[in-house]
Amino acid sequence: MRRKGESVTLDANKLPLTHRVTALAAAYLNNLGCKPVETEVPIRPGWIADVASYWYPTQTEVKKLGLNKNVAALYEGNPSDYRKVMDWVVGEGLLTVVAEVKVSRSDFAADARKWTTDVSPANLCFLAYPTGVVEALPRGWYGIETTKDGSRIQKIHRAYTRFHAQFSAQQLDLVAAVGIRRDHRTRHRAVSDWLKAYRVEDRTKQAQYSAADLLHGLAEWVQGEGWRADRSLRDVLSKLGLKKVPAYAREAVAYFETLREEGKEKV
């Protein structure tokens, strides 16, 4: 059974639980208003985000995450244009979004560098995990806590979140990475669809050509014409691609053989 959000492209090498939690994280961001949402997005050397997107939030959507409260506390970094940051927070600008998925404590601990880096990968960062995997969220990260089996979202944690400042070039890099990932996925799907359509059409044409050739050869054989005239019907059918006459067709073969013999007698 497909779970909510599992229409996204998922890495076949990952565990089923990772797939489910990833799908829930992608579905949550999509419902939040992030468009498009992509998985396995390279956002910097050595870092492929499990989920990445960007967001032009409305004021209602901003309030849903509490970004409109205490702007000074939510903001980290040294903005060159504080007014622009204010515009982002009240819902008039672009926000980049990243979600990381961890399904075990060892997996979470192994990526400690991601939680302590001085340069945030996006304006808003989410960590998605099943219950019991993360005891304390990294500073500045939202938490998407799912049930242990990854069947549904259990709670959204906002207590330690912060808005991370990014220069326009950093935002553009992530937006471009998401766009390229979407292009690769949709192009692959389109090419796959084209190939499937071509194969179906090609098989149809081959069947039509084979049927026409078979009927033409049969007509020549019955009339005693062409290279098929001196051969047995079974030999002719074999040369035309019907290597073995099925049981249900043997009566028809006998009928045509009789038809030809009767034609010879009339002559």
N, C-alpha and C positions, 0 to 999 in steps of 0.2 A: 504494500500500500504506500503510495507517495504521500509524504508528509508536507505540511505547509512550507512553501519556499523552496522545495527541492527541484524546481525547474531550472535552477542555476547550474552551471557546469561545475562538477566536483571532481577532485583528483581521485582517480581509480586506485591509487596506491595507499590511500588513507583508510583508517578504520571506519566501519559503519557508524559508530558513535560520533566520530569526527564529522562525517558527512551530515548527520542529523543536526548537530549543534551548529555547524556552518550554515546549513539551510535555514535554521531558525534565526540566526544572526542576520543573514541576508534578508529574510522576510521582515524582520523588525525594522531594519534600516529602510527597506522599501515602503513599509507602512508609515514610517516617520516622515517620508517625503523625499528621501534620497533617490535620485535618478541620474544615470543608470547605476545599478548595483552589480559589481562583477567580483568573481573569485579568482584567487591565484594571480594577483596583480603585482608585478615587480615595481616597487616604489623607491628603492635605492639599492646600491650594490650590496648583495648579500641578504637582502630583505625582500621576501615575497609575501605580501599581505594576504591573509586568508580571505578577507573581504575588503573591498575599497569602493568608495563612491564619492560624490560631491553633492552639495545641497544648497539650494537657494530658499531658505526657510521663510515662511510667513511669520508674523508676530505670534499667531496662535501656536505654530509649531515650535517657535523659540521658547514660549512659556511652558510647553510640554516637557522640555528638558531643563527648565529653570535657568536658562541662559540670560534672562532679563533681570535676574536678581544679583545685586552686589557685583557690578561689572568689575570693579577693581580687584575683588577677590578671585573672580573667575579668570582674569587675564594674567598670563605669564609672558615674560619676554620684554624686549625694549622696542616698542613700536615707533616707527618713524612718523607715522600718521595716526595719532590717537583717535581722531574723528572717524577714520575709516574703520577702526576696530569697533567703535560705538555703532556704526552703521551695520556691521556684521551682526552684532549682538541683538539689535532690535529687528533684524530680519530684512535687511536691504542689500545683502551682498553674498558672495560665494563663501561656502565653508567646505573644506575637504574633510573626508571621514574615512577612518580605517578601523577594522575590527580584526583582532587576533583570536584564534580559537585554541584552547588548551583543554584536553580531556583527562589529563593525569597530573599529579603533583610533580613528577619527575620532568614531564614535558614543560610545565610552567617554570620550574627551577632552571632548566637548561637554557631558557631564553631570557635570563635575568638581565642581559645587556640591553634588551629592548625596553625594559621598564625603568632603567636608570640612565638612559641616554639624555644628554643635554639638549639634543635637537629632536623635537617631536616629529613623528612622521606625518601628522595631519593636525588640522585645527581641533578636531574632536576624535578621541580615541576610545574604543570599546574593547573590552575583554569578555569573550563568551566562553562559558565553562559549565560543566555539570556541578550540581551541589556537592560540596566536600572537596573540590579540587583546589580552590583558592580561599585561603583564610583571610587575607588582607589584600585589598586591591592596590595595585601600584598607584603612586601619587599622580593625580591628574587623569585617571582612566575611569570611564563608566564601566559598570559590570552588567553583563547579560547572563544571569544565572538560570540554567535550565534544570529540569528534573534529572535524576541520575542516569536515566536511559535516553535522555535527549529527546523526549517525546513532545515537550512543550516548554515554553518559557515560564519560569517560576517567579522571578523577581528582577526588576531593573534597579541597579544600585547607582545612586547619584551623589552619595555623601562626599566623595573625595575628588569630584570632577573639577576640571579647569578648562578654560578656553586657551588653546595654545596658539600664539601668534605665528604667522608664517608670512614670508615675503611673497609677493605676487609670483615670482619665478618658481618658488617652491610649490605654490598652489598649481601653477600651470603644468609643472612636471607630473604631478599626481593626476590631474585631469587628463593629460595626454596619455598617461599609462592606462587609465581606465578606458579611454576611448580606443586605444590600440587593442586592448584585450577584447573589448566588445566587437571591434572590427574583425579580429582573428576568429572569434567564435561564430559570428553571424556569417562571415565569408566561408568558413569551413562548412557550416550548415548549408549554405546556399550551393556551394560546389557539390556537396554530397547529394543534395536534392537533384541538381542538374544531372549528375552521373546516374542516379537511380532512374530518373525519367528517360535518359538516353538508353540505358540498358533495357528498360521495359519496351521502349519503342523499337530498339534493335531486335529484341527477341520476337516482337510482334511481326516485324518485317521478315525476319528469318523464317518464321512459321508460315507467313503468307507465301514467300518465295518457295519454300519446301512443298507446300500444298499444291501450288500452281505447277511446279516441276513434276510432282508425283502424278497429277491428273493428266498433264501433257504426255508424260511417258507412258501412262496406262493407255491413253487413247491411241498412241502410235503402236503400242504392242498389240492391242485388239485388232487394229487395221492392218497389221503386218508390215509396218513401215519403219524406216530408220534402223539404227544400229541394234535396236532392241528386238527386231523382228524374229531372229532365230534363237532367242534365249527363252528360258522358262520364265514364267511370271515371277516366281520366287527370286530368281536371279536378278530380274529387272528391278524388283522392289528393293533388293539388297543394295544394288548399285545406286538407287535413289535415296538411300539412307535408312530404309526399313530393314534392318539386319535380320530380325526374326519376326515372322508373322505370328501375332498373338492368336490364341485359341478362338477368340470371338470373331476374328477376321478370316478364318480359314474357309468358312462357308462362302464368303464373298469372293475369295480367290478362286474357289472351285467354280463359282458362277461365271466369272470372267473367262476362265479357261474353257468352260463349256460354250460360252458365247463366241469365243474365237474359233473353236472347232466347227461350230455351226456355220460361221462365216466362210470358213475354208470349203466346207461341203457345198455351199451355194455356188461358190466360184467354180 
